[in-house]
């Protein structure tokens, strides 16, 4: 099977199994009213060996998320430093599909599904797509890799322990 047919099959499976959602127009600047753009302030590994990220909002508030692997924290940190020599296979698949179907990842949006933080991935190009319900840590890694906005539902900012900075 050719690579195009393989990628087409992946896209078709994703369209039915992973609930792709089409929008008429999707722009990088599109931000829904219940989300806020955040940036990574610090990243590290806890004493328990879990990855942790301290995010910062535009008004200076910080809040942590954790409970993802130390390996993912290391990958995100390497992407931040511009070290992208060897992109892990999971993220490289996204790169290949984007190239083949002439789409690009333009933003990720983190939300709480009750048990864990999850994320939607927003693509635009020949078709606009939203991939739903992915691990937040992987979405963050992709956002850092592609230097795109990370959005978070504002309700999460109120749930998380916040650190007020001066």
ChimeraX commands (.cxc) that place a marker at each C-alpha (Angstrom):
marker #1 position 0.00,0.00,0.00 radius 0.5
marker #1 position 1.37,3.43,-0.89 radius 0.5
marker #1 position 2.10,5.99,1.80 radius 0.5
marker #1 position -0.69,8.19,0.45 radius 0.5
marker #1 position -3.22,5.36,0.75 radius 0.5
marker #1 position -1.94,4.57,4.24 radius 0.5
marker #1 position -2.29,8.20,5.34 radius 0.5
marker #1 position -5.69,8.45,3.65 radius 0.5
marker #1 position -6.78,5.34,5.58 radius 0.5
marker #1 position -5.55,6.89,8.83 radius 0.5
marker #1 position -7.48,10.09,8.07 radius 0.5
marker #1 position -10.63,8.11,7.23 radius 0.5
marker #1 position -10.38,6.06,10.41 radius 0.5
marker #1 position -9.76,9.20,12.43 radius 0.5
marker #1 position -12.74,10.89,10.82 radius 0.5
marker #1 position -15.06,8.16,12.04 radius 0.5
marker #1 position -13.40,6.83,15.18 radius 0.5
marker #1 position -11.77,9.94,16.66 radius 0.5
marker #1 position -14.66,12.31,15.99 radius 0.5
marker #1 position -13.08,14.88,13.68 radius 0.5
marker #1 position -15.24,18.01,13.69 radius 0.5
marker #1 position -15.20,20.41,10.79 radius 0.5
marker #1 position -15.51,24.17,11.14 radius 0.5
marker #1 position -16.06,26.59,8.33 radius 0.5
marker #1 position -13.08,28.80,9.14 radius 0.5
marker #1 position -10.42,28.33,11.75 radius 0.5
marker #1 position -7.78,30.94,12.46 radius 0.5
marker #1 position -4.92,31.00,14.87 radius 0.5
marker #1 position -6.45,34.08,16.45 radius 0.5
marker #1 position -9.79,32.40,17.15 radius 0.5
marker #1 position -10.23,32.14,20.90 radius 0.5
marker #1 position -13.54,31.18,22.41 radius 0.5
marker #1 position -14.81,33.25,25.32 radius 0.5
marker #1 position -14.32,30.57,27.96 radius 0.5
marker #1 position -10.62,29.99,27.21 radius 0.5
marker #1 position -7.43,31.84,27.96 radius 0.5
marker #1 position -4.01,31.66,26.30 radius 0.5
marker #1 position -1.33,30.36,28.64 radius 0.5
marker #1 position 2.42,29.95,28.40 radius 0.5
marker #1 position 4.87,27.58,30.03 radius 0.5
marker #1 position 6.79,29.32,32.80 radius 0.5
marker #1 position 8.64,26.30,34.21 radius 0.5
marker #1 position 8.82,22.59,33.51 radius 0.5
marker #1 position 10.34,19.83,35.58 radius 0.5
marker #1 position 9.99,16.52,37.34 radius 0.5
marker #1 position 8.60,16.00,40.85 radius 0.5
marker #1 position 10.23,13.90,43.58 radius 0.5
marker #1 position 7.74,11.17,42.64 radius 0.5
marker #1 position 9.05,11.11,39.07 radius 0.5
marker #1 position 6.06,12.82,37.48 radius 0.5
marker #1 position 6.26,15.64,34.97 radius 0.5
marker #1 position 5.04,19.04,36.12 radius 0.5
marker #1 position 4.45,22.29,34.25 radius 0.5
marker #1 position 3.87,25.71,35.77 radius 0.5
marker #1 position 1.77,27.75,33.35 radius 0.5
marker #1 position 1.45,31.51,33.40 radius 0.5
marker #1 position -1.59,33.50,32.34 radius 0.5
marker #1 position -1.42,36.91,30.69 radius 0.5
marker #1 position -2.19,38.60,34.02 radius 0.5
marker #1 position 0.75,36.91,35.77 radius 0.5
marker #1 position -1.07,34.15,37.65 radius 0.5
marker #1 position 0.67,30.81,37.68 radius 0.5
marker #1 position -0.79,27.36,38.12 radius 0.5
marker #1 position 0.65,23.86,37.95 radius 0.5
marker #1 position -0.39,20.70,36.16 radius 0.5
marker #1 position 1.22,17.35,36.73 radius 0.5
marker #1 position 0.56,13.60,36.59 radius 0.5
marker #1 position 2.22,13.01,33.24 radius 0.5
marker #1 position 5.42,11.14,32.52 radius 0.5
marker #1 position 8.90,12.44,33.17 radius 0.5
marker #1 position 9.71,11.42,29.57 radius 0.5
marker #1 position 7.03,13.76,28.21 radius 0.5
marker #1 position 8.34,16.57,30.45 radius 0.5
marker #1 position 11.82,16.00,29.02 radius 0.5
marker #1 position 10.48,16.07,25.44 radius 0.5
marker #1 position 8.58,19.32,26.07 radius 0.5
marker #1 position 11.69,20.86,27.61 radius 0.5
marker #1 position 13.80,19.81,24.61 radius 0.5
marker #1 position 11.22,21.27,22.20 radius 0.5
marker #1 position 11.30,24.54,24.18 radius 0.5
marker #1 position 15.07,24.68,23.75 radius 0.5
marker #1 position 14.72,24.07,20.01 radius 0.5
marker #1 position 16.20,20.57,20.16 radius 0.5
marker #1 position 14.00,18.75,17.68 radius 0.5
marker #1 position 16.55,16.48,16.04 radius 0.5
marker #1 position 14.63,13.33,16.87 radius 0.5
marker #1 position 10.90,13.87,17.11 radius 0.5
marker #1 position 9.21,10.92,18.85 radius 0.5
marker #1 position 7.17,8.74,16.49 radius 0.5
marker #1 position 3.87,9.76,18.06 radius 0.5
marker #1 position 4.45,13.41,17.21 radius 0.5
marker #1 position 6.09,12.64,13.88 radius 0.5
marker #1 position 2.84,10.99,12.72 radius 0.5
marker #1 position 1.09,14.34,13.14 radius 0.5
marker #1 position 3.84,16.01,11.08 radius 0.5
marker #1 position 3.49,13.50,8.26 radius 0.5
marker #1 position -0.31,13.65,8.14 radius 0.5
marker #1 position -0.20,17.47,8.12 radius 0.5
marker #1 position 2.25,17.49,5.24 radius 0.5
marker #1 position 0.33,14.91,3.23 radius 0.5
marker #1 position -3.07,16.59,3.62 radius 0.5
marker #1 position -1.81,20.18,3.56 radius 0.5
marker #1 position -3.11,21.10,6.98 radius 0.5
marker #1 position -1.39,22.61,9.99 radius 0.5
marker #1 position -1.94,22.49,13.71 radius 0.5
marker #1 position -2.89,26.01,14.82 radius 0.5
marker #1 position -3.80,25.68,18.50 radius 0.5
marker #1 position -4.55,23.26,21.31 radius 0.5
marker #1 position -7.22,23.69,23.98 radius 0.5
marker #1 position -6.97,22.01,27.37 radius 0.5
marker #1 position -10.10,21.09,29.33 radius 0.5
marker #1 position -11.07,18.92,32.30 radius 0.5
marker #1 position -13.02,15.75,31.52 radius 0.5
marker #1 position -13.58,14.86,35.16 radius 0.5
marker #1 position -10.76,12.34,35.55 radius 0.5
marker #1 position -7.86,14.06,33.84 radius 0.5
marker #1 position -6.92,17.02,31.71 radius 0.5
marker #1 position -7.57,16.37,28.03 radius 0.5
marker #1 position -7.09,18.51,24.93 radius 0.5
marker #1 position -8.53,19.23,21.52 radius 0.5
marker #1 position -6.16,19.77,18.59 radius 0.5
marker #1 position -7.23,22.37,15.99 radius 0.5
marker #1 position -6.02,22.03,12.40 radius 0.5
marker #1 position -6.60,24.23,9.39 radius 0.5
marker #1 position -5.65,24.08,5.71 radius 0.5
marker #1 position -7.51,22.39,2.91 radius 0.5
marker #1 position -9.95,21.25,5.59 radius 0.5
marker #1 position -10.50,22.48,9.11 radius 0.5
marker #1 position -10.45,19.70,11.69 radius 0.5
marker #1 position -10.71,19.35,15.43 radius 0.5
marker #1 position -9.30,16.19,17.00 radius 0.5
marker #1 position -10.96,15.68,20.36 radius 0.5
marker #1 position -10.06,14.10,23.68 radius 0.5
marker #1 position -6.28,13.70,23.52 radius 0.5
marker #1 position -3.85,13.64,26.43 radius 0.5
marker #1 position -3.12,17.20,27.52 radius 0.5
marker #1 position 0.61,16.46,27.89 radius 0.5
marker #1 position 0.87,15.32,24.26 radius 0.5
marker #1 position -1.09,18.35,23.07 radius 0.5
marker #1 position 1.24,20.62,25.05 radius 0.5
marker #1 position 4.27,18.92,23.50 radius 0.5
marker #1 position 2.84,19.46,20.01 radius 0.5
marker #1 position 2.04,23.09,20.80 radius 0.5
marker #1 position 5.61,23.69,21.95 radius 0.5
marker #1 position 7.01,21.84,18.93 radius 0.5
marker #1 position 4.96,23.95,16.48 radius 0.5
marker #1 position 5.12,27.17,18.53 radius 0.5
marker #1 position 1.33,27.54,18.58 radius 0.5
marker #1 position -1.03,28.86,21.26 radius 0.5
marker #1 position -2.03,26.73,24.24 radius 0.5
marker #1 position -5.52,27.59,25.43 radius 0.5
marker #1 position -7.11,26.43,28.65 radius 0.5
marker #1 position -10.69,26.58,29.80 radius 0.5
marker #1 position -11.01,29.39,32.33 radius 0.5
marker #1 position -12.90,27.10,34.72 radius 0.5
marker #1 position -9.71,25.06,35.16 radius 0.5
marker #1 position -7.85,28.15,36.30 radius 0.5
marker #1 position -10.29,28.42,39.19 radius 0.5
marker #1 position -9.98,24.71,40.11 radius 0.5
marker #1 position -6.19,24.52,40.09 radius 0.5
marker #1 position -4.09,25.73,42.98 radius 0.5
marker #1 position -2.97,29.14,41.81 radius 0.5
marker #1 position 0.28,30.88,42.65 radius 0.5
marker #1 position -0.02,34.66,42.72 radius 0.5
marker #1 position 3.16,36.34,41.48 radius 0.5
marker #1 position 4.27,39.89,42.23 radius 0.5
marker link #1:1,2 radius 0.2
marker link #1:2,3 radius 0.2
marker link #1:3,4 radius 0.2
marker link #1:4,5 radius 0.2
marker link #1:5,6 radius 0.2
marker link #1:6,7 radius 0.2
marker link #1:7,8 radius 0.2
marker link #1:8,9 radius 0.2
marker link #1:9,10 radius 0.2
marker link #1:10,11 radius 0.2
marker link #1:11,12 radius 0.2
marker link #1:12,13 radius 0.2
marker link #1:13,14 radius 0.2
marker link #1:14,15 radius 0.2
marker link #1:15,16 radius 0.2
marker link #1:16,17 radius 0.2
marker link #1:17,18 radius 0.2
marker link #1:18,19 radius 0.2
marker link #1:19,20 radius 0.2
marker link #1:20,21 radius 0.2
marker link #1:21,22 radius 0.2
marker link #1:22,23 radius 0.2
marker link #1:23,24 radius 0.2
marker link #1:24,25 radius 0.2
marker link #1:25,26 radius 0.2
marker link #1:26,27 radius 0.2
marker link #1:27,28 radius 0.2
marker link #1:28,29 radius 0.2
marker link #1:29,30 radius 0.2
marker link #1:30,31 radius 0.2
marker link #1:31,32 radius 0.2
marker link #1:32,33 radius 0.2
marker link #1:33,34 radius 0.2
marker link #1:34,35 radius 0.2
marker link #1:35,36 radius 0.2
marker link #1:36,37 radius 0.2
marker link #1:37,38 radius 0.2
marker link #1:38,39 radius 0.2
marker link #1:39,40 radius 0.2
marker link #1:40,41 radius 0.2
marker link #1:41,42 radius 0.2
marker link #1:42,43 radius 0.2
marker link #1:43,44 radius 0.2
marker link #1:44,45 radius 0.2
marker link #1:45,46 radius 0.2
marker link #1:46,47 radius 0.2
marker link #1:47,48 radius 0.2
marker link #1:48,49 radius 0.2
marker link #1:49,50 radius 0.2
marker link #1:50,51 radius 0.2
marker link #1:51,52 radius 0.2
marker link #1:52,53 radius 0.2
marker link #1:53,54 radius 0.2
marker link #1:54,55 radius 0.2
marker link #1:55,56 radius 0.2
marker link #1:56,57 radius 0.2
marker link #1:57,58 radius 0.2
marker link #1:58,59 radius 0.2
marker link #1:59,60 radius 0.2
marker link #1:60,61 radius 0.2
marker link #1:61,62 radius 0.2
marker link #1:62,63 radius 0.2
marker link #1:63,64 radius 0.2
marker link #1:64,65 radius 0.2
marker link #1:65,66 radius 0.2
marker link #1:66,67 radius 0.2
marker link #1:67,68 radius 0.2
marker link #1:68,69 radius 0.2
marker link #1:69,70 radius 0.2
marker link #1:70,71 radius 0.2
marker link #1:71,72 radius 0.2
marker link #1:72,73 radius 0.2
marker link #1:73,74 radius 0.2
marker link #1:74,75 radius 0.2
marker link #1:75,76 radius 0.2
marker link #1:76,77 radius 0.2
marker link #1:77,78 radius 0.2
marker link #1:78,79 radius 0.2
marker link #1:79,80 radius 0.2
marker link #1:80,81 radius 0.2
marker link #1:81,82 radius 0.2
marker link #1:82,83 radius 0.2
marker link #1:83,84 radius 0.2
marker link #1:84,85 radius 0.2
marker link #1:85,86 radius 0.2
marker link #1:86,87 radius 0.2
marker link #1:87,88 radius 0.2
marker link #1:88,89 radius 0.2
marker link #1:89,90 radius 0.2
marker link #1:90,91 radius 0.2
marker link #1:91,92 radius 0.2
marker link #1:92,93 radius 0.2
marker link #1:93,94 radius 0.2
marker link #1:94,95 radius 0.2
marker link #1:95,96 radius 0.2
marker link #1:96,97 radius 0.2
marker link #1:97,98 radius 0.2
marker link #1:98,99 radius 0.2
marker link #1:99,100 radius 0.2
marker link #1:100,101 radius 0.2
marker link #1:101,102 radius 0.2
marker link #1:102,103 radius 0.2
marker link #1:103,104 radius 0.2
marker link #1:104,105 radius 0.2
marker link #1:105,106 radius 0.2
marker link #1:106,107 radius 0.2
marker link #1:107,108 radius 0.2
marker link #1:108,109 radius 0.2
marker link #1:109,110 radius 0.2
marker link #1:110,111 radius 0.2
marker link #1:111,112 radius 0.2
marker link #1:112,113 radius 0.2
marker link #1:113,114 radius 0.2
marker link #1:114,115 radius 0.2
marker link #1:115,116 radius 0.2
marker link #1:116,117 radius 0.2
marker link #1:117,118 radius 0.2
marker link #1:118,119 radius 0.2
marker link #1:119,120 radius 0.2
marker link #1:120,121 radius 0.2
marker link #1:121,122 radius 0.2
marker link #1:122,123 radius 0.2
marker link #1:123,124 radius 0.2
marker link #1:124,125 radius 0.2
marker link #1:125,126 radius 0.2
marker link #1:126,127 radius 0.2
marker link #1:127,128 radius 0.2
marker link #1:128,129 radius 0.2
marker link #1:129,130 radius 0.2
marker link #1:130,131 radius 0.2
marker link #1:131,132 radius 0.2
marker link #1:132,133 radius 0.2
marker link #1:133,134 radius 0.2
marker link #1:134,135 radius 0.2
marker link #1:135,136 radius 0.2
marker link #1:136,137 radius 0.2
marker link #1:137,138 radius 0.2
marker link #1:138,139 radius 0.2
marker link #1:139,140 radius 0.2
marker link #1:140,141 radius 0.2
marker link #1:141,142 radius 0.2
marker link #1:142,143 radius 0.2
marker link #1:143,144 radius 0.2
marker link #1:144,145 radius 0.2
marker link #1:145,146 radius 0.2
marker link #1:146,147 radius 0.2
marker link #1:147,148 radius 0.2
marker link #1:148,149 radius 0.2
marker link #1:149,150 radius 0.2
marker link #1:150,151 radius 0.2
marker link #1:151,152 radius 0.2
marker link #1:152,153 radius 0.2
marker link #1:153,154 radius 0.2
marker link #1:154,155 radius 0.2
marker link #1:155,156 radius 0.2
marker link #1:156,157 radius 0.2
marker link #1:157,158 radius 0.2
marker link #1:158,159 radius 0.2
marker link #1:159,160 radius 0.2
marker link #1:160,161 radius 0.2
marker link #1:161,162 radius 0.2
marker link #1:162,163 radius 0.2
marker link #1:163,164 radius 0.2
marker link #1:164,165 radius 0.2
marker link #1:165,166 radius 0.2
view
